[in-house]
Amino acid sequence: MLDPDEVLNRYFEALYKEFNEKKVINIAALEPVARDFFDKHAGDISPGAPHDHFFSLFGRIWIDVMSKGLYDCAEWIWQESIEIAKRWEKDNKPQLIHKGTPLYFWGGTAIHRGDLRRGFLLLHAALDEDRRKHHKKDEDPYTPALKFVTLDTRSEEQFLYDLVKPAAKEVAGLLESYRKSSGSILQFEDLQRRYMQSFEVRDIVFILALAVFEKMSLQRVFEQIDSGRGFGSQLCASCLFDLCLVVEESIRLKNTDTGKGTFVHQATYLAKKCGWSLSGDPLNGINSRREDDLDKCILDLLNGTMRVASRSSVSSLERDLWITYVLRNSTAHTLASKKIISDHFEELYRSIMNTLFKVIDVLY
């Protein structure tokens, strides 16, 4: 009787041949072979490696399908492979199969086709699987899923490297501008080491990376079309709001005065740590102007003509915090399209990112 490992390898060779000749993928017939394979390795001290091998065997077909732009089929391959594993798990509780590999490739497929939120959800699940396999508390393993979300381009040994690289370049460019305006020495490597690769902020970093990808996607669409910005402003507002949440939660984690409270409490804490004056309650004054006329408030902040609390001038980075505060309190409370947000999307995005960089500079 052949060893289950050998049977599995032979089955996939036949599967590849059938796919190349007939363009048919008979995954259903794989299930009994897969179950024998999982049964054999159920007693392994570390079954993760054979599980990874099982899923990696789908890679040759997946690459071929992806090269043809057949994204539905590409996603279906990973979905079906996971279903086979889940059915075995159901019949062999409490044993589990490591599914980080297919979730990673499935998520990457979704992102390639432009379904960013679905893709990030799957990549988050992939990292959870990797962490479970890792068996270490409060630590992430250095896996492709982690490299993706932390925009780590140090290693090209990741299938989604071509997606990670432009996103990393986007953030690095914003950080360079921040250094010039602030005099900071914060480098991209520092940003990753002190913040993005910290287990403490893992879910926050997922939202940050998603917002960066969504901003880049929206920007590409706006460059291709001349209409649709009325509705697009709502999508821009959603992206900016996510970034505002990243700033808020990143401050909250380091707020030694009180981790509780609304964004104004977090903004006040950051301002104190930066040495920015809070005399005259400037945030309350800005909020009043926001309520009176959001468009004018945003334009005055962007143009540097906003004056509050009898102060003649403020730094550009302090204004960036004020812009973040205004957007945090605006985009979440209205469904009305605000053309000003899409018209100044790039500037507003840059201001929020500057505020985040300041948070990391001062608090992390």
Secondary structure, DSSP 4 states (H G I P E B T S, - for coil): ---HHHHHHHHHHHHHHHHHHH-----GGGHHHHHHHHHHHTT-SSTHHHHHHHHHTTHHHHHHHHHTT-HHHHHHHHHHHHHHHHHHHHHTTT-----HHHHHHHHHHHHHTT-HHHHHHHHHHHHHHHHHHHT-TT-----HHHHHHTT--S---STTHHHHHHHHHHHHHHHHHHHHHH-----HHHHIIIIIT-GGGHHHHHHHHHHHHHHHHHHHHHHH-SS-HHHHHHHHHHHHHHHHHHHHHHHHTT-SS-S-S-HHHHHHHHHHHHT---TT-HHHHHHHHHHH-HHHHHHHHHHT----TT-S---HHHHHHHHHHHHHTTTTS--S--HHHHHTHHHHHHHHHHHHHHHHHHH-
